[in-house]
């Protein structure tokens, strides 16, 4: 049995980590395995693979992700900053190489093949980018004379430029939204956030008129009859087919039709086979993790830890919200995975890295007074008045 008197690294971690958030993350991971079993075998069959090909790989990625998440959750804020610098630098170089050397898939180059493994560098840029931006904004509050805001804006421009070159407008929007949220939390005036939103809108307009697949996606969203919107139509219809409690495991038809039922549209599979009730449970788990992490972050007196944990929570929640919104046809298709539910090695491992840092930064600050004294240690004598 571990008591507060045990001053081992694991003992201190156990008594300071947020166990409820950890349990909610574990529940999402378990749901991801169940939904992978439900959604991926038909996809593997269409590709001529073993029925459990994607299930086996999903579990393998999950085991790596769990080990990474727990390992990172032991780090101190200083170690997190140092690791983020390395991850960001390596990912930035790989992202710069992707448009030139990555294979083209559906009109985009977002992956690199490294030692036979598909790697999506943009997934690893996101959490490291949040840490660096949080650090810069925290330093801006401590040392107003430093050009930290200018550096933060420069980093945003560099990351956005690399993502647009791929092109990956979903990730671009996600990065810009998290950057703006941290910018606002750092005390910047709302007019600056509005200006960034206006620039984002202008960029989306330019993309609409210059990038063909962006044009098609927006047109299909606004005018479903203007083109092939069969996939998204079936995905949204699956919730009506499933009703409140679903048609039962293995009884869904969406996974047999949609080519991305195990990735982008796994939420639709959950809706048809397990019902709206399970979908609401998943949404509640995501909301619980985000809200609880934000509350714990705001209690932290260290500005960097507060900004970084908040940014990671916003990143996690916004990505989940985008995927759910696409499945419900609330926004155009983005190609965004559902955290720990969708299949995808780069996405799952990068999310584990992000959540591990979030757990580390929201740990309770250990104080000597909070630790129980050993039973054989005499209590300190009261000081004389």
TORDO-383128 format. One record per residue (C-alpha): y, z, x. Coordinates in steps of 0.05 Angstrom, whole numbers, plus 5000, padded with zeros to 4 digits. Each point is the difference from the previous one (the first is absolute). Last residue first. Example, Ala and Ser with C-alpha at 12.3 -4.5 7.8 and 13.67 -1.06 7.14 Angstrom:
497951435273;493150134973;
This chain:
563854565100;494150025046;495649395000;493550034962;494049975045;496449345003;493349974963;494050125045;495749395016;492650084982;500849664933;503449395030;507149884975;500749534941;504349395014;506249914957;504350445045;498449575060;502949394965;496649344992;504249454968;496249764940;497249305009;504249454969;500949615066;492650015017;497849784931;505149435000;497749795070;492849974975;502349624938;503249475043;494149925047;495249994941;504549464969;499649605064;492350064999;499549794927;504749415005;497049735064;492950064973;501049724931;496450144934;504450314947;499550734980;502750385060;507149774984;500249434949;501149365041;506149564995;499349244991;506749964965;498849694931;506349984958;502250654965;498050364936;493649614993;495750624992;496049845062;506549845037;503050674978;493950385025;500549685068;507550125005;499350734978;494750135053;504449715055;505950404974;496050655001;497649945072;506749775027;503850544961;495250535028;500949725070;507650014993;500050714973;495650245057;504549665051;506650244970;497950734995;496450015067;506149705034;504850474965;496350635019;501150534946;493949794960;500450174927;501849284982;493649765032;495750474958;503249734936;499349285023;492750105018;498750314931;503449434965;496449455039;493050304998;500650184926;502649314981;494249665036;495050464966;503449904932;499549245008;492650075015;498950454940;503949514956;495549435024;493950434984;502450094928;501949274993;492749825003;494250055049;497449295002;506149614977;505650435028;496450135066;499049255009;507449894987;501750525053;495649615049;504749414991;503149935069;493750175040;493150014968;501849534943;503149515048;496049374981;500750174925;494549764954;493950445010;504250615014;503649914934;493650004959;498750744996;493350314981;498150285068;502450704983;501650074926;504349614951;506050455012;502350684974;506849864969;499449264987;496249585051;501349324969;507450164991;500550225073;496449375022;505349564967;504850175057;495249755052;498049394960;507249784993;501350145073;494449545021;501549454950;507349935018;499549275019;506749694983;506149954955;496750354941;500850685032;507649915004;503350595035;493850215040;497649295013;507049815022;500450595047;493249855031;501449265007;506850095033;497150515049;494549495016;505149455013;504850385047;507149724999;502950104931;496650664983;500750255072;507549904996;500350394935;495650555030;504850055059;506050054954;496650564961;498450365065;507349935021;502250294934;495250585007;502850135070;507050004972;498050494946;497050465052;506649965038;503950154936;495750624989;503050335061;495550235055;497550714998;493549935039;496349974933;503649344985;497849685065;493050284989;499749654932;502949365029;494849985055;494550124949;502549434956;500949525059;493050135025;497049884930;504049374988;497849715067;492850194987;500149604936;504049445032;494649845050;501549335034;497750025058;507249875022;502650474946;496150585030;502849885070;507149954973;499250634959;497650395060;505749775044;505350114946;497350704986;500050175074;507249785006;502050434940;496850615033;503449855066;506849954965;498650654964;498350345066;506449815035;500850715029;506550374987;497450304935;495050425039;496150474954;500649584936;498949355038;494150315036;496650114933;501549284980;497049755065;493750434993;499049784928;500749275022;494850105055;495150344954;500849484945;498949445050;493550325023;497550024929;501949274985;498349655066;492650154992;499349584937;504349455030;494949915056;494549744953;493750005041;493849574988;494550205048;496449525047;502750325063;507049934971;501049494945;507250044978;502250034928;506449854960;500749255005;501849754930;498749364960;493950264964;496850225066;502549715065;496550295061;504450415047;502349725067;507349804989;502050394938;495950615026;502950055070;506350364977;495850474957;495750165061;506150185041;502850434944;493350344990;499750205073;507150275000;499250364933;493550335019;502850245067;506550274969;496150324944;495550385049;506150315033;503150194934;493650314974;499150395065;506950304991;498650174927;493650365020;493249674990;494150314963;500949534940;498849415047;492850205011;498750114926;502749324982;496549645057;493250304984;500949854926;502249295015;494149865045;495350244946;503749594948;499749375042;492450085004;499650154925;504049374984;495749595048;493750224965;503049864931;502649325023;493149775022;496450334942;497949364965;498149675066;504349395011;500049314968;507450024985;499050024925;495050575010;504950405041;505149954945;494850204948;498150615043;507450235010;502450294934;495450564977;497650265068;507149945025;502350384939;495450595017;502150005073;507449984982;499150574950;497250425056;506049835044;504850174943;496550674990;500650155074;507449864997;500650494942;496150535039;504649915061;506150074955;497150644972;498250265069;507149945028;498850165073;502350685027;493950454995;495049465021;504349755057;500950695030;492550124996;498449315029;504650125060;497050695011;504250614984;494850344957;503850584967;501549564939;492650044983;494749465005;493150194973;
